[in-house]
Amino acid sequence: MIVRICFSLLVLVSLGSAVSAQQIDPRREYAVCMADARSNPKEGFDHATQWLGLGGGDAARHCQGAALIGMGQHEEGARRLEGLAQEMRADSGFRAELLAQAAQGWMLAGKPDKAEATLNAAIKLDPEDLELHIDRAGALAQRGDFEGAVQDLNFVLSRDPMKSDAYVFRASAYRQLGKTAQASADLVTALQINPTHLEAFLERGMLNRLAGNTAAARRDWLTVIEKAPKSPAAAAASQNLEQMDGNATGQPKGKAKSK
């Protein structure tokens, strides 16, 4: 979401001079800048800064903020995107989208309270955007408010009962609340909707581990690793396997069983 290209912003681009207007195609420049922010954030930031000097305006500022988050400067990127959303003239839906991107930066900075506050503002602008409620559920869960996370996800699923991600996220919140039966039911539904959902297998493995069914947990986590070995879900599955095997053999937590 952070570096999603938003062509609606292009109507706000004002080039600084007749010469630059002739030399720069704003639509292309924005697309290229945001692509750079995604693939090479440092290059994207430099590109945005140069473009800003040529009159790139809010589009260039958006690219700067996205690139900063990609560079690991999460707080600075979040602040810039939040400021842009507050200052710019745009429809409420687009401003809400920018606030959501800022909230992603706050989450990455480990500041879920700021992310929640930013998402509250976004939801006031666009209360029916389900992705905003999913994002807020993530912020609430990160700060330990799992009941609040469930409420947001309930809202999402009442509007769109086919959102498999929302079922998986709610299952995770239910697990944290000790409501394993509800968590298991949500994962069944999620996998019915999307039989290859990696996070669903990852979460189901955690439930199986809690239930003492280590063989089933192992199968779920190995499924994640086999399906997408380079994914974040696979990294988490590998760590869970190492912890489970280490605990089973009396080794320190987090170390894999020696071969």
C-alpha positions in Angstrom: 0.0 0.0 0.0 2.8 2.5 0.9 4.0 3.0 -2.7 0.8 2.4 -4.6 0.6 4.7 -7.6 -2.3 7.1 -7.2 -3.0 8.8 -10.5 -5.7 10.9 -9.1 -3.0 13.0 -7.5 -1.8 14.1 -10.9 -4.5 16.7 -11.2 -2.7 18.5 -8.4 0.6 18.7 -10.2 1.6 22.2 -11.1 4.9 22.5 -13.1 7.1 25.4 -12.2 7.6 26.9 -15.7 6.7 26.7 -19.3 10.1 25.1 -20.0 9.7 22.4 -17.4 6.1 21.8 -18.6 7.4 21.1 -22.0 10.1 18.8 -20.8 8.1 16.8 -18.2 5.1 14.6 -18.7 3.5 14.6 -15.1 1.7 11.3 -15.5 4.9 9.5 -16.7 7.1 11.3 -14.1 4.8 10.2 -11.3 4.6 6.6 -12.4 8.4 6.4 -12.8 9.1 8.1 -9.5 6.7 5.8 -7.5 8.2 2.8 -9.3 11.6 3.9 -8.2 10.4 4.5 -4.6 9.3 0.8 -4.6 12.3 -0.8 -6.3 15.1 1.5 -5.2 13.9 3.9 -2.5 17.1 6.0 -2.4 16.9 6.6 -6.1 13.2 7.3 -5.8 13.8 9.9 -3.1 16.5 11.6 -5.2 14.2 11.5 -8.2 11.3 13.0 -6.2 13.5 15.7 -4.8 14.8 16.7 -8.2 11.2 16.7 -9.6 10.0 18.8 -6.6 12.5 21.5 -7.6 11.1 21.5 -11.1 7.5 22.0 -9.8 6.5 18.5 -9.1 4.3 19.7 -6.2 2.2 17.3 -4.2 2.9 14.3 -6.5 6.7 14.7 -5.9 6.0 15.1 -2.1 4.0 11.9 -2.2 6.9 10.1 -3.9 9.3 11.5 -1.3 7.3 10.2 1.6 6.9 6.8 0.1 10.6 6.5 -0.7 11.5 7.5 2.9 9.4 4.7 4.3 11.1 2.3 1.8 14.5 3.6 3.0 13.6 2.7 6.6 13.0 6.3 7.7 9.6 5.2 8.7 8.7 8.1 11.1 9.9 10.8 8.7 8.0 9.3 5.8 4.9 8.9 7.9 5.0 12.5 9.1 5.4 13.8 5.5 2.6 11.7 4.2 0.3 12.7 7.0 1.2 16.4 6.5 0.5 16.1 2.8 -2.9 14.5 3.4 -3.8 17.4 5.8 -2.6 20.2 3.5 -3.5 19.1 0.0 -6.7 19.8 -1.9 -8.1 16.5 -2.9 -11.2 14.4 -2.4 -11.7 12.8 0.9 -11.1 9.2 -0.4 -7.7 10.1 -1.7 -6.7 12.0 1.5 -7.8 8.9 3.5 -5.6 6.8 1.3 -2.6 9.0 2.0 -3.4 8.8 5.7 -3.5 5.0 5.4 0.0 5.1 3.9 1.2 7.3 6.7 -0.2 4.8 9.2 1.8 2.0 7.5 4.9 4.1 8.2 3.9 4.5 11.9 3.3 0.7 12.2 6.7 0.0 10.7 8.2 2.5 13.2 6.7 0.5 16.0 4.2 3.2 17.0 0.8 1.6 16.7 -0.8 4.4 18.8 0.1 6.9 16.1 -1.0 4.5 13.4 -4.4 4.1 15.1 -4.9 7.8 15.5 -4.0 8.4 11.8 -6.4 5.6 10.7 -9.1 7.1 12.9 -8.8 10.3 10.9 -8.8 8.3 7.6 -11.9 6.4 8.5 -13.7 9.7 9.3 -12.9 10.7 5.8 -13.9 7.4 4.2 -15.9 5.2 6.6 -16.8 2.6 4.1 -13.3 1.8 3.0 -12.8 -1.7 4.3 -9.1 -1.7 3.9 -8.9 1.1 6.4 -10.7 -1.0 9.0 -8.4 -3.9 8.3 -5.4 -1.6 8.7 -6.8 -0.3 12.0 -7.3 -3.8 13.2 -3.6 -4.4 12.7 -2.7 -1.3 14.6 -5.0 -2.3 17.5 -3.6 -5.8 17.6 -0.1 -4.5 17.6 -0.8 -2.5 20.8 -2.6 -5.5 22.3 -6.3 -4.4 21.8 -7.4 -7.7 20.3 -11.1 -7.1 21.1 -10.9 -3.8 19.2 -9.3 -5.6 16.3 -12.1 -8.1 16.2 -14.7 -5.3 16.2 -13.1 -3.7 13.1 -12.8 -7.1 11.4 -16.5 -7.9 12.2 -17.4 -4.7 10.4 -15.3 -5.7 7.4 -16.8 -9.1 7.2 -20.4 -7.8 7.6 -19.8 -5.8 4.4 -17.8 -8.3 2.5 -18.0 -11.9 3.8 -15.6 -13.1 1.1 -12.5 -11.3 2.4 -10.2 -14.2 3.3 -7.5 -11.9 4.8 -10.0 -10.5 7.3 -10.9 -14.1 8.5 -7.2 -14.9 9.0 -6.6 -11.6 10.9 -9.6 -12.2 13.1 -8.5 -15.8 13.7 -5.2 -14.4 15.0 -7.0 -12.0 17.3 -9.2 -14.7 18.5 -6.2 -16.9 19.3 -4.6 -14.1 21.3 -7.9 -13.8 23.2 -7.9 -17.6 23.9 -11.0 -18.1 21.7 -9.5 -21.0 19.8 -12.8 -22.5 18.5 -13.7 -19.2 16.9 -10.2 -18.9 15.5 -10.4 -22.4 14.0 -13.7 -21.7 12.4 -12.4 -18.5 10.8 -9.4 -20.4 9.3 -11.7 -23.0 7.8 -13.7 -20.3 6.1 -10.6 -18.5 4.9 -9.2 -21.6 3.3 -12.5 -22.4 1.7 -12.4 -19.0 0.1 -8.6 -19.1 -0.7 -7.2 -22.7 -0.4 -3.6 -21.4 -0.9 -3.7 -18.6 1.7 -0.2 -18.7 3.3 -1.0 -16.8 6.4 -4.0 -19.1 7.0 -1.7 -22.1 7.1 0.7 -20.3 9.3 -2.0 -19.3 11.7 -3.5 -22.8 11.7 -0.1 -24.2 12.5 0.0 -22.0 15.6 -3.5 -23.2 16.7 -2.4 -26.8 16.2 0.7 -26.2 18.2 -1.3 -24.7 21.0 -3.6 -27.8 20.9 -0.5 -30.1 21.3 -0.9 -31.4 17.8 2.7 -30.9 16.7 2.5 -33.2 13.6 -0.4 -31.1 12.2 1.5 -27.9 13.1 4.6 -29.2 11.2 2.5 -30.0 8.2 1.0 -26.5 8.1 4.3 -24.7 8.4 6.0 -27.0 5.9 3.2 -26.2 3.5 3.9 -22.5 3.8 7.7 -23.1 3.2 7.1 -25.3 0.2 4.6 -22.9 -1.4 6.5 -19.7 -1.0 10.0 -20.4 0.4 11.2 -16.7 0.2 8.1 -15.2 1.7 7.8 -13.5 5.1 5.2 -16.2 6.0 7.8 -18.9 5.2 10.4 -17.1 7.4 7.9 -17.1 10.3 7.0 -20.8 9.7 10.7 -21.7 9.8 11.2 -19.9 13.0 8.1 -21.6 14.5 9.5 -25.0 13.5 12.9 -24.2 15.0 11.2 -23.2 18.3 9.0 -26.2 18.4 11.8 -28.6 17.7 14.1 -26.8 20.2 11.5 -27.0 22.9 10.9 -30.7 22.2 14.5 -31.5 22.6 15.2 -29.3 25.6 17.3 -26.9 23.6 17.1 -23.1 24.1 14.0 -21.6 22.5 14.6 -20.5 18.9 17.3 -23.0 18.0 16.7 -25.8 15.6 17.3 -29.4 16.4 20.9 -30.5 15.5 21.2 -33.0 12.7 
